[in-house]
Amino acid sequence: MPAKRTLSSTSNAASQQPPAKKLHQATLSFGTKPAASASSDGTKTTAKEPTLTLSTAGPASSSPTKPHAPSVFTKSKVSPSLPYEGDVNENIEKLFPKLKEDQRALVKLEVESMGREWLDALKTVVGGQEFLKLKEFVLKEIQTQTVYPPAQDIYSFTRFSKLNDVKLVVIGQDPYHQPRQAHGLSFSVRKGIQVPPSLRNIYKEIKDEYPNFVVPSHGDLSSWAAQGVLLLNTSLTVRANTAGSHAKAGWEPFTKAIIKELAKRDPGKVFICWGKHAEKMVDASGVDQKKHLILRSAHPSPLSASRGFFGTGHFKLADEWLQERWGEGGGIDWTSVSQTNPVPPMVSEKSEPPPFRLPEKDLSPKE
């Protein structure tokens, strides 16, 4: 028996699914000067312009936005959010003038690698004592343990799209903890890494909803992120081989702040909650169920997928709802992961972009 479809919204999704969209053009760069960067599958791309264009197949809608639905607008382009340029120490001084010198070292990674619009919106949280205490812990872990993802990829999810371009949020728990898996996007792994069991079940559900979907041999979900899908883990770091090791380190207030910031913005967004942990995060963040669509189901893990994940139809529901709210081209092409390199990567491979430089000062917690 198919699982029950559970959603929270006062508006119904469109009654008929539009034809599947084909992503046929995508250009992206991580900077304004031409520069080669290595992708996660070993290929190289050249950055030319700081813009990402996602075009969907088929003619644009010829009908203007309906007067009675002013919240609907056409949104077929998603722009990356590039980090601040220029001297990092000068940027830190401008953004966090009240921080002491030793505290400024704690936010260096955020200023160097976080998308500018995201940092602007979250700088009050980033400059707060709670977050600074978290960073002391994380930097100490990096100095003494192997931590995933690589430091420069912790905030890669902020670089794929600007805050206002985020349409849908998928909430995970913590990053994968095996070598070369985690790259800053929940449920996603780098190309060349075996597809994890939960993601295989995600692909299986997409195949059930879109029969023409060709299940890829990789688990890189960058093409979703480039369409405005925020793949957000509750904890952004983890110690190698130790699942949940940073779960109580203090990441949750930061990730809740991200959810709250997105929930304030128009138009409405889709929040996909796979499992009780994700549900609690969204509920604790006060997401307005009248404005946004909240889809709840069991986690896609093999331990729970057959008890309420399979058969929900959530991928189509999300796409239909977004087409209503965001207009023509505003949905998500879930099948885009099947395409060959649909977008250049916004995550690093080895030292691209340059790795985060740890401060020389000993940041060990004081007794």
VENVENJO-V15959 format. One record per pair of residues at least 24 apart in sequence whose C-alpha atoms are under 10 Angstrom apart, sorted by sequence separation. I is the first residue (numbers start at 1). J is the second residue. D is the distance in whole Angstrom. If there is no record, write none. Layout:
{{I J D} {I J D}}
This chain:
{{27 51 7} {28 52 4} {53 77 5} {54 78 6} {88 112 6} {95 119 9} {103 127 9} {107 131 9} {193 217 9} {194 218 7} {195 219 5} {260 284 10} {261 285 10} {263 287 6} {264 288 9} {267 291 8} {268 292 5} {269 293 6} {270 294 6} {271 295 6} {272 296 6} {273 297 6} {274 298 5} {275 299 4} {293 317 10} {294 318 9} {26 51 9} {27 52 5} {28 53 7} {52 77 7} {53 78 6} {54 79 9} {87 112 9} {95 120 8} {106 131 9} {107 132 8} {192 217 9} {193 218 7} {194 219 7} {195 220 9} {256 281 7} {259 284 10} {260 285 6} {262 287 9} {263 288 7} {266 291 9} {267 292 8} {268 293 7} {269 294 8} {270 295 7} {271 296 9} {272 297 8} {273 298 8} {274 299 4} {275 300 8} {293 318 8} {26 52 6} {27 53 6} {28 54 10} {51 77 9} {52 78 6} {53 79 7} {84 110 10} {85 111 9} {86 112 10} {103 129 9} {106 132 7} {109 135 10} {148 174 10} {149 175 7} {157 183 9} {158 184 9} {191 217 9} {192 218 7} {193 219 7} {232 258 9} {255 281 9} {256 282 8} {259 285 7} {260 286 7} {261 287 10} {263 289 10} {265 291 10} {266 292 9} {273 299 8} {274 300 7} {275 301 9} {25 52 10} {26 53 5} {27 54 8} {51 78 8} {52 79 5} {53 80 9} {83 110 9} {84 111 7} {85 112 8} {96 123 8} {105 132 10} {106 133 9} {148 175 7} {149 176 8} {156 183 7} {157 184 6} {158 185 10} {191 218 5} {192 219 8} {193 220 9} {232 259 9} {258 285 9} {259 286 9} {260 287 7} {264 291 10} {274 301 9} {25 53 7} {26 54 5} {51 79 6} {52 80 6} {83 111 7} {84 112 7} {95 123 7} {96 124 9} {99 127 7} {104 132 9} {106 134 9} {107 135 8} {147 175 10} {148 176 7} {149 177 8} {154 182 9} {155 183 9} {156 184 5} {157 185 6} {190 218 8} {191 219 6} {192 220 9} {253 281 10} {256 284 8} {257 285 8} {259 287 8} {260 288 10} {263 291 9} {293 321 8} {25 54 6} {26 55 7} {50 79 8} {51 80 6} {52 81 10} {83 112 6} {84 113 8} {95 124 10} {98 127 9} {99 128 9} {103 132 7} {106 135 6} {107 136 10} {148 177 6} {149 178 9} {150 179 10} {153 182 8} {154 183 7} {155 184 6} {156 185 7} {157 186 9} {189 218 8} {190 219 7} {191 220 6} {252 281 8} {256 285 6} {263 292 8} {275 304 9} {292 321 10} {293 322 9} {24 54 8} {25 55 6} {26 56 10} {50 80 7} {51 81 9} {82 112 10} {83 113 6} {84 114 8} {96 126 9} {97 127 10} {99 129 10} {103 133 10} {105 135 10} {106 136 7} {147 177 8} {148 178 8} {149 179 9} {150 180 9} {153 183 6} {154 184 5} {155 185 9} {188 218 9} {189 219 5} {190 220 5} {191 221 10} {255 285 9} {256 286 9} {275 305 10} {23 54 7} {24 55 6} {25 56 8} {50 81 9} {51 82 9} {82 113 8} {83 114 5} {84 115 7} {85 116 9} {96 127 7} {105 136 10} {146 177 10} {147 178 10} {148 179 8} {149 180 8} {152 183 9} {153 184 5} {154 185 9} {188 219 6} {189 220 5} {190 221 9} {274 305 10} {23 55 6} {24 56 7} {25 57 9} {50 82 8} {82 114 8} {83 115 4} {84 116 6} {95 127 9} {96 128 10} {103 135 10} {106 138 10} {147 179 10} {148 180 8} {149 181 8} {150 182 8} {151 183 9} {152 184 9} {153 185 9} {187 219 8} {188 220 5} {189 221 8} {190 222 9} {253 285 10} {22 55 8} {23 56 5} {24 57 7} {81 114 8} {82 115 5} {83 116 5} {84 117 9} {103 136 9} {106 139 8} {146 179 9} {148 181 8} {149 182 5} {150 183 7} {151 184 9} {187 220 9} {188 221 5} {189 222 9} {275 308 9} {292 325 10} {21 55 9} {22 56 6} {23 57 7} {81 115 5} {82 116 6} {83 117 8} {148 182 6} {149 183 5} {150 184 9} {187 221 8} {188 222 8} {274 308 10} {275 309 9} {21 56 6} {22 57 5} {80 115 8} {81 116 6} {82 117 8} {83 118 9} {84 119 9} {148 183 8} {149 184 6} {185 220 9} {186 221 9} {274 309 8} {20 56 10} {21 57 6} {22 58 9} {80 116 10} {81 117 6} {82 118 10} {83 119 8} {148 184 9} {149 185 10} {185 221 8} {20 57 9} {21 58 8} {80 117 10} {81 118 8} {118 155 10} {183 220 9} {185 222 8} {19 57 10} {81 119 10} {113 151 9} {114 152 9} {181 219 9} {19 58 9} {113 152 6} {114 153 9} {119 158 9} {181 220 10} {183 222 10} {112 152 8} {113 153 8} {114 154 9} {115 155 8} {118 158 6} {185 225 8} {229 269 10} {110 151 10} {113 154 8} {114 155 6} {115 156 8} {117 158 9} {118 159 9} {229 270 9} {230 271 10} {109 151 8} {110 152 9} {113 155 7} {114 156 7} {115 157 9} {116 158 8} {117 159 9} {121 163 9} {229 271 10} {272 314 8} {109 152 7} {113 156 8} {114 157 9} {115 158 5} {116 159 8} {118 161 10} {188 231 8} {234 277 9} {272 315 9} {110 154 9} {114 158 6} {115 159 5} {117 161 9} {118 162 7} {185 229 10} {186 230 9} {187 231 7} {234 278 8} {109 154 9} {110 155 8} {113 158 9} {114 159 7} {115 160 8} {117 162 6} {118 163 6} {185 230 8} {186 231 5} {187 232 9} {233 278 9} {109 155 9} {113 159 8} {115 161 8} {116 162 8} {117 163 7} {118 164 10} {185 231 5} {186 232 5} {187 233 9} {272 318 9} {115 162 8} {116 163 10} {117 164 9} {184 231 8} {185 232 6} {186 233 5} {234 281 8} {270 317 10} {271 318 9} {115 163 9} {184 232 8} {185 233 7} {186 234 9} {270 318 6} {184 233 8} {186 235 10} {269 318 9} {270 319 9} {30 80 8} {32 82 10} {186 236 9} {26 77 10} {28 79 9} {29 80 8} {30 81 9} {31 82 7} {185 236 9} {270 321 8} {26 78 10} {28 80 8} {30 82 7} {31 83 9} {184 236 7} {269 321 9} {270 322 8} {29 82 9} {30 83 9} {31 84 10} {32 85 10} {184 237 9} {268 321 9} {269 322 7} {31 85 9} {182 236 10} {268 322 8} {182 237 9} {267 322 9} {168 224 10} {169 225 10} {182 238 10} {269 325 8} {168 225 9} {175 232 10} {268 325 7} {269 326 9} {167 225 10} {174 232 9} {175 233 7} {267 325 7} {268 326 8} {166 225 9} {168 227 9} {169 228 9} {170 229 7} {171 230 8} {172 231 7} {173 232 8} {174 233 5} {175 234 9} {266 325 10} {267 326 7} {166 226 9} {167 227 8} {168 228 7} {169 229 6} {170 230 6} {171 231 6} {172 232 6} {173 233 5} {174 234 6} {175 235 7} {177 237 9} {178 238 10} {266 326 10} {165 226 10} {166 227 8} {167 228 5} {168 229 5} {169 230 5} {170 231 5} {171 232 5} {172 233 4} {173 234 5} {174 235 5} {175 236 6} {176 237 9} {177 238 6} {178 239 9} {179 240 8} {160 222 8} {165 227 8} {166 228 4} {167 229 6} {168 230 6} {169 231 6} {170 232 6} {171 233 6} {172 234 6} {173 235 6} {174 236 6} {175 237 6} {176 238 8} {177 239 7} {178 240 6} {179 241 9} {160 223 9} {165 228 6} {166 229 6} {167 230 8} {168 231 9} {169 232 7} {170 233 8} {171 234 7} {172 235 8} {173 236 8} {174 237 7} {175 238 6} {176 239 9} {177 240 5} {178 241 6} {160 224 9} {161 225 7} {164 228 9} {165 229 9} {166 230 6} {172 236 10} {174 238 7} {175 239 9} {176 240 9} {177 241 5} {178 242 9} {157 222 9} {160 225 6} {161 226 6} {163 228 9} {165 230 10} {175 240 10} {176 241 9} {177 242 7} {178 243 9} {159 225 9} {160 226 5} {161 227 8} {162 228 8} {176 242 9} {177 243 6} {158 225 9} {159 226 9} {160 227 8} {161 228 6} {163 230 9} {176 243 8} {177 244 9} {157 225 7} {160 228 8} {161 229 8} {175 243 8} {176 244 10} {177 245 10} {156 225 10} {157 226 9} {160 229 9} {161 230 8} {174 243 7} {175 244 9} {160 230 9} {173 243 10} {174 244 6} {157 228 10} {173 244 8} {174 245 9} {175 246 10} {157 229 9} {158 230 8} {174 246 8} {157 230 7} {158 231 10} {174 247 7} {157 231 7} {158 232 10} {173 247 8} {81 156 10} {83 158 9} {157 232 7} {81 157 10} {82 158 9} {83 159 8} {157 233 10} {81 158 7} {82 159 6} {155 232 10} {174 251 10} {80 158 8} {81 159 5} {82 160 9} {80 159 5} {81 160 6} {82 161 9} {173 252 10} {79 159 9} {80 160 5} {81 161 5} {82 162 9} {79 160 7} {80 161 4} {81 162 5} {155 236 8} {78 160 8} {79 161 5} {80 162 6} {81 163 8} {154 236 6} {78 161 6} {79 162 6} {80 163 9} {153 236 10} {154 237 7} {77 161 10} {78 162 8} {79 163 10} {81 165 10} {153 237 10} {171 255 10} {79 164 9} {80 165 9} {78 164 9} {79 165 7} {151 237 9} {78 165 6} {149 236 8} {150 237 9} {77 165 8} {78 166 8} {148 236 9} {149 237 6} {171 259 10} {76 165 10} {148 237 6} {149 238 8} {75 165 8} {147 237 7} {148 238 5} {149 239 9} {169 259 8} {147 238 6} {148 239 6} {149 240 9} {75 167 10} {146 238 9} {147 239 5} {148 240 6} {146 239 6} {147 240 6} {148 241 10} {169 262 9} {145 239 7} {146 240 6} {147 241 9} {168 262 10} {142 237 10} {145 240 8} {146 241 9} {147 242 10} {163 258 9} {167 262 9} {205 300 9} {141 237 10} {166 262 8} {204 300 10} {141 238 9} {142 239 9} {165 262 10} {202 299 10} {203 300 10} {141 239 8} {163 261 9} {164 262 8} {201 299 10} {202 300 6} {138 237 8} {147 246 10} {163 262 7} {166 265 10} {167 266 10} {201 300 6} {202 301 9} {138 238 9} {167 267 8} {168 268 9} {169 269 8} {170 270 9} {171 271 8} {172 272 10} {200 300 9} {201 301 7} {205 305 10} {138 239 10} {164 265 7} {165 266 10} {166 267 10} {167 268 8} {168 269 5} {169 270 6} {170 271 6} {171 272 7} {172 273 8} {198 299 8} {199 300 7} {200 301 9} {201 302 7} {163 265 9} {164 266 8} {165 267 10} {166 268 10} {167 269 5} {168 270 5} {169 271 5} {170 272 5} {171 273 6} {172 274 8} {173 275 10} {198 300 5} {199 301 8} {200 302 9} {208 310 9} {209 311 8} {228 330 9} {164 267 9} {166 269 8} {167 270 6} {168 271 6} {169 272 6} {170 273 7} {171 274 7} {172 275 9} {197 300 8} {198 301 4} {199 302 10} {202 305 9} {208 311 8} {209 312 9} {210 313 10} {227 330 9} {228 331 9} {229 332 8} {166 270 9} {167 271 9} {168 272 8} {169 273 9} {170 274 8} {171 275 9} {173 277 7} {197 301 7} {198 302 6} {201 305 7} {205 309 8} {206 310 10} {209 313 6} {227 331 9} {228 332 8} {141 246 10} {172 277 8} {173 278 8} {196 301 9} {197 302 7} {198 303 9} {201 306 10} {205 310 6} {206 311 10} {208 313 8} {209 314 9} {210 315 9} {227 332 7} {171 277 9} {172 278 7} {197 303 10} {198 304 10} {204 310 8} {205 311 7} {209 315 7} {210 316 8} {226 332 10} {227 333 8} {171 278 6} {198 305 8} {202 309 9} {205 312 8} {206 313 8} {209 316 7} {225 332 10} {227 334 10} {52 160 9} {138 246 9} {170 278 9} {171 279 9} {173 281 10} {201 309 9} {202 310 9} {205 313 8} {206 314 9} {209 317 10} {224 332 7} {52 161 9} {137 246 9} {172 281 10} {201 310 8} {205 314 9} {206 315 7} {223 332 10} {224 333 7} {227 336 10} {51 161 10} {171 281 8} {205 315 8} {206 316 9} {223 333 9} {224 334 7} {138 249 8} {171 282 9} {223 334 9} {224 335 9} {134 246 10} {137 249 7} {138 250 10} {223 335 9} {224 336 7} {137 250 9} {202 315 10} {221 334 9} {223 336 6} {224 337 7} {134 248 10} {135 249 9} {222 336 9} {223 337 6} {134 249 6} {135 250 9} {221 336 9} {222 337 8} {223 338 9} {133 249 9} {134 250 6} {135 251 9} {221 337 6} {223 339 9} {226 342 9} {133 250 8} {134 251 7} {220 337 7} {221 338 10} {226 343 7} {131 249 10} {132 250 10} {219 337 8} {220 338 10} {223 341 8} {224 342 10} {225 343 10} {226 344 10} {131 250 7} {216 335 9} {218 337 9} {219 338 10} {222 341 9} {223 342 6} {224 343 10} {226 345 9} {130 250 8} {131 251 8} {134 254 10} {215 335 8} {216 336 10} {217 337 10} {218 338 9} {222 342 9} {223 343 6} {226 346 9} {130 251 9} {213 334 9} {214 335 7} {216 337 7} {217 338 9} {220 341 10} {222 343 7} {223 344 9} {225 346 10} {131 253 8} {213 335 6} {214 336 10} {215 337 8} {216 338 5} {222 344 9} {223 345 9} {130 253 8} {131 254 7} {212 335 9} {213 336 9} {214 337 9} {215 338 6} {216 339 8} {222 345 7} {130 254 9} {168 292 10} {210 334 9} {213 337 9} {214 338 6} {216 340 9} {222 346 8} {168 293 9} {169 294 10} {170 295 10} {210 335 8} {213 338 7} {214 339 9} {220 345 10} {222 347 9} {168 294 10} {172 299 9} {207 334 10} {125 253 9} {126 254 8} {206 334 7} {207 335 9} {30 159 8} {125 254 7} {206 335 8} {30 160 10} {203 334 9} {28 160 9} {122 254 8} {125 257 8} {203 335 9} {125 258 10} {203 337 10} {122 257 7} {121 257 10} {122 258 8} {121 258 9} {122 261 8} {40 180 9} {118 258 9} {121 261 8} {121 262 10} {40 183 10} {118 261 10} {80 225 10} {80 226 8} {78 225 10} {79 226 8} {80 227 10} {78 226 7} {79 227 9} {80 228 9} {40 189 10} {41 190 8} {42 191 9} {77 226 10} {78 227 6} {79 228 9} {40 190 6} {41 191 5} {42 192 9} {77 227 8} {78 228 7} {168 318 8} {39 190 9} {40 191 6} {41 192 6} {76 227 9} {77 228 9} {167 318 10} {168 319 9} {39 191 9} {40 192 8} {41 193 10} {167 319 10} {40 193 10} {168 322 9} {167 322 7} {190 345 10} {190 347 9} {167 325 10} {190 348 10} {167 326 8} {190 349 9} {184 346 10} {185 347 9} {167 330 8} {168 331 9} {183 346 10} {184 347 8} {167 331 8} {168 332 9} {183 347 6} {184 348 10} {165 330 10} {167 332 9} {183 348 8} {183 349 9} {54 223 10} {180 349 9} {180 350 10} {54 226 8} {55 227 10} {53 226 9} {54 227 7} {52 226 8} {53 227 9} {52 227 10} {40 220 9} {160 345 9} {160 346 6} {159 346 7} {160 347 9} {158 346 10} {159 347 9} {156 345 10} {157 346 8} {20 210 8} {156 346 7} {157 347 9} {156 347 6} {20 212 9} {155 347 9} {156 348 9} {20 213 10} {153 346 9} {154 347 9} {72 266 10} {73 267 9} {153 347 6} {71 266 8} {72 267 7} {152 347 8} {153 348 7} {71 267 6} {72 268 9} {152 348 7} {153 349 9} {26 223 10} {70 267 10} {71 268 8} {150 347 10} {151 348 10} {152 349 10} {28 226 9} {150 348 8} {152 350 10} {150 349 9} {152 351 9} {153 352 10} {23 223 9} {26 226 9} {150 350 9} {152 352 8} {153 353 9} {150 351 9} {152 353 7} {152 354 8} {153 355 9} {152 355 6} {153 356 10} {23 227 10} {151 355 7} {152 356 6} {150 355 8} {151 356 6} {152 357 10} {150 356 9} {151 357 9} {151 358 10} {143 358 8} {142 358 9} {140 358 10} {139 358 8} {143 362 10} {139 359 9} {143 363 9} {143 364 10} {140 362 9} {139 362 10} {140 363 6} {141 364 9} {139 363 7} {140 364 6} {138 363 10} {139 364 9} {140 365 8} {136 362 10} {137 363 8} {136 363 6} {137 364 8} {135 363 9} {136 364 7} {137 365 7} {136 365 7} {133 365 9} {113 353 9} {112 353 10} {113 354 10} {112 354 10} {113 355 10} {112 355 10} {113 356 9} {112 356 8} {109 355 9} {110 356 10} {109 356 6} {75 323 10} {108 356 8} {109 357 8} {74 323 9} {108 357 9} {109 358 9} {72 322 9} {73 323 10} {75 325 10} {76 326 9} {108 358 9} {72 323 9} {73 324 9} {74 325 9} {75 326 6} {76 327 9} {108 359 9} {72 324 7} {73 325 7} {74 326 6} {75 327 7} {76 328 7} {77 329 9} {78 330 10} {105 357 10} {106 358 9} {71 324 9} {72 325 5} {73 326 5} {74 327 4} {75 328 7} {76 329 5} {77 330 9} {105 358 8} {106 359 8} {71 325 7} {72 326 5} {73 327 5} {74 328 6} {75 329 6} {76 330 6} {105 359 6} {69 324 9} {70 325 9} {71 326 8} {72 327 6} {73 328 8} {74 329 7} {75 330 5} {76 331 9} {104 359 10} {105 360 9} {69 325 9} {71 327 9} {72 328 9} {73 329 10} {74 330 7} {75 331 9} {105 361 9} {73 330 8} {102 359 9} {106 363 9} {72 330 10} {105 363 10} {102 361 8} {102 362 10} {103 363 10} {9 270 10} {102 363 9} {8 270 10} {65 327 8} {8 271 10} {64 327 10} {65 328 10} {7 271 10} {82 346 10} {7 272 9} {63 328 10} {7 273 10} {61 327 9} {62 328 10} {80 346 9} {61 328 6} {60 328 7} {61 329 9} {59 328 10} {60 329 8} {59 329 10} {58 329 9} {56 328 9} {57 329 9} {56 329 6} {55 329 8} {56 330 9} {54 329 9} {56 331 10} {56 333 9} {11 289 10} {9 288 9} {10 289 7} {11 290 8} {8 288 9} {9 289 5} {10 290 5} {11 291 9} {13 293 9} {8 289 6} {9 290 5} {10 291 8} {11 292 9} {12 293 9} {7 289 9} {8 290 8} {9 291 7} {10 292 9} {11 293 8} {8 291 10} {9 292 6} {10 293 8} {8 292 8} {9 293 5} {8 293 6} {9 294 7} {7 293 7} {8 294 5} {9 295 9} {7 294 6} {8 295 7} {6 294 9} {7 295 5} {8 296 8} {54 342 10} {6 295 6} {7 296 6} {54 343 9} {5 295 8} {6 296 6} {7 297 9} {53 343 10} {5 296 8} {6 297 7} {52 343 9} {5 297 8} {52 344 10} {4 297 9} {3 297 9} {3 298 10} {47 344 9} {18 316 10} {43 341 10} {45 343 10} {46 344 9} {17 316 7} {20 319 10} {45 344 7} {16 316 10} {17 317 9} {41 341 9} {44 344 9} {45 345 9} {18 319 9} {43 344 10} {44 345 10} {6 308 10} {14 316 10} {15 317 10} {17 319 8} {18 320 8} {39 341 10} {3 306 8} {5 308 9} {13 316 9} {14 317 8} {17 320 6} {2 306 10} {3 307 8} {4 308 7} {5 309 9} {13 317 6} {14 318 10} {16 320 8} {17 321 10} {40 344 10} {41 345 10} {2 307 10} {3 308 5} {4 309 9} {7 312 10} {12 317 9} {13 318 8} {14 319 9} {15 320 8} {18 323 9} {39 344 7} {40 345 7} {2 308 8} {3 309 7} {4 310 9} {5 311 8} {6 312 8} {13 319 9} {14 320 5} {15 321 10} {17 323 10} {38 344 9} {39 345 6} {40 346 10} {2 309 9} {3 310 6} {4 311 8} {5 312 5} {6 313 10} {7 314 9} {13 320 6} {14 321 6} {37 344 9} {38 345 8} {39 346 9} {40 347 8} {42 349 8} {2 310 7} {3 311 5} {4 312 6} {5 313 7} {6 314 9} {12 320 9} {13 321 5} {14 322 9} {21 329 8} {37 345 9} {39 347 8} {40 348 7} {41 349 9} {1 310 10} {2 311 5} {3 312 6} {4 313 9} {5 314 8} {12 321 7} {13 322 8} {14 323 8} {23 332 10} {37 346 10} {38 347 9} {39 348 7} {40 349 6} {1 311 8} {2 312 7} {3 313 9} {7 317 9} {11 321 8} {13 323 9} {14 324 7} {18 328 10} {21 331 9} {23 333 7} {37 347 10} {38 348 7} {39 349 6} {40 350 9} {2 313 9} {13 324 7} {20 331 10} {21 332 8} {22 333 7} {37 348 8} {38 349 6} {39 350 10} {5 317 10} {12 324 9} {13 325 10} {20 332 9} {21 333 6} {22 334 10} {23 335 9} {24 336 10} {37 349 8} {38 350 9} {11 324 10} {18 331 10} {20 333 7} {21 334 9} {22 335 8} {23 336 7} {38 351 9} {39 352 9} {11 325 10} {20 334 9} {21 335 8} {22 336 7} {23 337 10} {29 343 10} {30 344 9} {37 351 10} {38 352 7} {20 335 8} {21 336 9} {24 339 9} {26 341 10} {27 342 9} {28 343 7} {29 344 8} {30 345 9} {37 352 6} {38 353 9} {23 339 8} {26 342 7} {27 343 7} {28 344 6} {29 345 9} {30 346 7} {36 352 9} {37 353 8} {22 339 9} {25 342 8} {26 343 6} {27 344 7} {28 345 8} {29 346 8} {30 347 10} {24 342 8} {25 343 9} {26 344 8} {28 346 9} {23 342 7} {23 343 10} {30 353 9}}
